[in-house]
Amino acid sequence: MNWDDLRFFLAVAREGQILRAAQRLGTSQARVNRRITQFEEALGEKLFDRRTVGCSLTQAGRAVMPDALAAEVAMLRLRSTTGKKTANQIDGTVRIGAPEGFGVAYLAAHLPKLRALYPNLKVQLVPAPRAFSLSQREADIAIVVGRPQKGRLKATKLTDYSLGLYASKTYVAERGAPHSIADLGDHELVGYVDDLIYTPELEFNKSFWPGWDSQIEISSAQAQVTAVKSGAGIGVLHDFVVRDDPELIALFPETKAERSYWVVWHEAMDAIPHISVTKRFIVETVRQDRRLFSPGT
């Protein structure tokens, strides 16, 4: 057995598909399939249930996972020389998981600055409406909404932010604006797909009106912005994303939902230089822009 066996095993475990694992590793699907088979034969255990829709860990695979992760951390640390690295010596791949509103509307635009600081760093941004498992390294760094749960994780608060009710000028011209929150029941509403909300912190809509019932449900925050701008209805949107949009009207601007973003990483990643500098960059960049997220600060 060698490190590459574990590297291929971890890629398939994280991606849940041979093809996606191959893309992540920069190799062929056939090679990944072959290496996993060889690894299973060496251990004398079946590690994955392979189906046409993807791969899932068997009981034996789940038993291998903790040691594989520990070996990965050890290898990352071995790659890190003692002493402080210069910017040009910082290398490796860092994967950042983030809510779509933050990832697409804010962080993506700042990644060129991160690459300019560390030209040998490869950055993967995964802006998706889902939770990320840091313990299984689905992401090296995660941006989450609300204070994270306790565990072998470390976290730093990035910023508070607000959400408000918005409608397009076209919609208001055709349907009129509600005179009170209770009038929302007489309007078309745009919101999240209820059964895909992965944390109570994302139940923004009912923070404004307990009777909220969306006629259009979209699991993407950015797609909700597009739908509201097109005149589909009234939606709860991130203020920092749409505050200056000339096509939108803020309804009941004195009424807001308040949330906070946190950056979270596994404690085992503390000593890994390319993870550490990326985390620090995100924290410093967001704090410099805190008035964008929370104008009153």
N, C-alpha and C positions, 0 to 999 in steps of 0.2 A: 504494500500500500504506500502511496505517496501523496503529497499535498494536492496534486492535480485531481486525484480521485475525489477528495473532499470538495474541491472547488466546483467540479461538475455536479456533484451531489447537491451542494447548496444552491447552485443556480437553478436546477430543476425544482427543488423544494420551494424556492421563493416564487418562481414564475408559474409553476403549475402546468407547464407545457414544455415539451422538448424543443419545439420551434422557438418559443420566446427565450428559453435558456440559451439556445445557440446564438440568437441575436445579441443577447446580453454579453456572451462570452466572445463574440466575434468569430465564430467558427461555424461548421456545418451541422445541420440537424443529424446527419448520419454519424458524425463523430461523437456528438453528445450521447446519442443512443447507444453507440458501441462502448463508450467509456462507462456509462451507467451499468450496462450489462456486465462488463469486466469487473466493476467494483462489487456488484452483487455476487458474482461468482467467487471473488476473493474472500468475501465475508461469509459466503454460504447462506445468505439471507436475501429474500425478496424485499427491496426497499421501497418500491413504488408499485401501485396498481396503475397500469398504463391502459388508458382507454382513448377512444377517438376524440373525446372532448377535453382530455388533459390527463395529468398525473397527480395522484394523491399519495401521501406517505402511508405506508403500512405501519403496523405496530413496531416492527423492527426498524423501519425508517425513522419513526419518531424517537426511538431509543438512541439512534445514532446522532440525532440532531444536536443535543447539548455539547457533545465532544467535538463535533464538526465546527460548531460556532466558536468554541474555545480555541480550537486550532487556528481558525481564521484570525481571531484577535491576536494570537501569538505571532502569526506570520506578519500581520500588519505592523506589529511592534518591532519585529526583527528588521523590517524594511526601514524603520525610522532610526537613523543614526543618532548617537548620543550628542547632546549639545543642540544649540539653536540652529535651525535651518534657515537659509536665505530664501527669498521669494522664488528664485529660479530652481531651488532644490525641492520645493513643495510639489509633489506629484501624486498621482493616484486618481481614483474615480470616487466622487461623492454623490450619493443619491439623496435628493431632498423631496420628501413627501409634503404636500401642502393642500389646504382647501383650495378649490378652484378659484374662488374670488380673489384670494390673496396671491396665489401662484400665478395666475394669468394676468390679472389686472395690475399687479404691483411687482412681484419678485422677478418675473421673467425679464422685465426691462432693465433690471440691475445686474443681471448675470454677466454682460460684457465687462462691467467694472471689476467683477470678481476675477474674470479671466485675465484682464489686463494686469491685475496685481499678482496673479499666480499663473503664468502662461503655460505651465506644464500640468495644470489641474484640469481634469475632465469632469464636467458637471452634468448631472442628470436631474432634471426637474420633473416630478410626477404630480401635476395638479389634478386631483381627482376627488370626487365626493365619496370618500371612504376613509376608514381608519387604517393606519399602517402599523405593523408589528415590528417594533424596534428590536425586540428580543430575538426575532428570527431574521433580522437585517433586511426586511422588505424595503427599508429606507435607513440611511445612516443618521439622518436628521429629519425630524418631523415638525411641521408647524401645526398646532392644534388650537381649537377654539375652547377656551375655558381652562381652568387649572387641571393639569393631568392627574391621573390616579397615581397613588403611591406604588412603588416597586423599585426595581433596580434601574431607575431612570433618573436623570437630572433634568431640570427645567429652569428656564429663565423667562420671565414675562417680557414680551415685546412691547405691546401697546394695548390700550383700550381702543375700541372703535364703536361706531354707531350705525344703525340701520333705520331707514325711514320708509314711509309710504310714498309711492310715486305712481304717476300716470302720464301718458304722453299727451301733448297738446291736442293731438288729433282725437284721442279718446275723450278728453274733457269737452272738446267742441261738439262731439256727437252725442255723448251720454250725460254730460254735465258732471260736476264734482260733487262728492258726498258732502252733506252739511255737518254730519257727525260721524263718529266711528261706527255707530250702530247702523248707519245708512250703507255700510259696506255690503250688507246682505242684499242690496238692490243692484249690485254691480258685478261685472265680470272680475274674477280674482285669479291671479297667477301665483303659484307657490310650488313647494317641493312635492315630490312623490312621497306620500306619507310613510309607506312601508320601507322606503330606502333611506330614511333619516337615521344615521348611525349613531347620533348622540343627541340627547335632549337639548343641548346648547343650540342646535340648528332649528329648533321649533320656533322660528322667529315670528311666524304669522300669528299664532295665538297669543303672543305677547301683546299684540295690538288689539285683537278681538277674539275672545274665546270661541265665537261661533264661526270662525273662518272656515270656509269650505271652497277650495280652489276648483274652478271649472277647467283650468289648464294646469297640469302638474308637470314640472320639469325638474330633473335631478341635477341640472347644471345651473350654477349661479349666473354665469355669463350668458347662458341661453335665456334665462329669465329676463335679464336686462334687454336682450334683443326682442323678446316677445312683448314686453311692456312698451318699449319704444315703438314697436310696430302697431300699437293700438289694441293689443289683445286684452288688456284689462289693467287692474291696479295690482301692484306687487310690492313686496318688502325688499328693498335693494340696499346694498352697501353704500353709505353716504360717500365714502372716499372714492368709490368707483364712478358715481354719477353726479356728484355734487354740482359740477359746472356744465352738465349736458344741456344744451339749449332746447332739445326736443322734449325734455321731461319737466313736469311740474311736481314740486314737493307738496304733498297733502298733509295737513296737520303737522307742520314742521316742528311744533313744540313737543310732539309725541315721538319718542325714540325707543328703540330696543338697544340696550348696551351689552356689548360682549368684549372679550379680550383675546388676543393672540398670544400664544406661548411657543417658544422653541424648546424642543425636547430631544434628548439623545440618551443612548444607553451608557451607563457608567463605564463600561469597558472601552468605550471609544474616546475617553478623555485624553489618553496619551498618544492618539494618532494625529500627527500634525495636519494632514490635509482635511480631516474632520474638524479639528479645533479651529483652524483659520477660517473655514467656511462658516461655522457657527458664529464666530466673533464678527465676521463681515455682516451676517444677517442682522445680528443684534445692533451693531453700530449704525447700519444703514437705516433700519426702521426707526431707531431712536432719533436720528437726524431728521426724519420725516414725520415725527410724532404729531405735528400740527395738521398734516394731511389726514391722519386717522382721527384725531381728536382736537379740533380747532381751538377749543377753549384752554388747552394746556400751554 
